[in-house]
């Protein structure tokens, strides 16, 4: 690990460590998903260089392409999550200082947006988990632990994002919006459980 990489990670951790509520858990969840995708990109590249896995190279490159897109999306979501939280704080402050219909509408809009960003993170983490299952089946055996860590990180990213969705839905007044979001999460929770169980089992049996 180079000095620049260490300092980049240190800078991110120090931001999480500051005494402000953002960036917070939503950002960390997206970052976990991005790290998972990054590990899987590495495994795809390492495996593709192996003569033993030459026949799997086209599939590995397709997986790598999908994971690269997911990694970059999750990096963006990590920043958007912090911005969305700040918008909620600003809207709540305005609502308190100048209560009224307009302030309430703005607050509700901010809350819905703040639930939509971690929902995007959760969806991306599910896709990382599902792609990790494919990598589990064809990745080079020497990188099995990297795939395992990626599975666990993506699962943690999903769980953290889902938690943030539910927290932000708590004050949303539009119950149809709340129900739709919660129904989607319920489906995704099953997908996440199935994917990580399958992926870890495949690694254990290699």
Secondary structure as UniProt FT lines:
FT   HELIX           3..17
FT   HELIX           25..48
FT   HELIX           51..56
FT   HELIX           57..97
FT   HELIX           101..138
FT   HELIX           141..143
FT   HELIX           144..169
FT   TURN            170..171
FT   HELIX           175..204
//
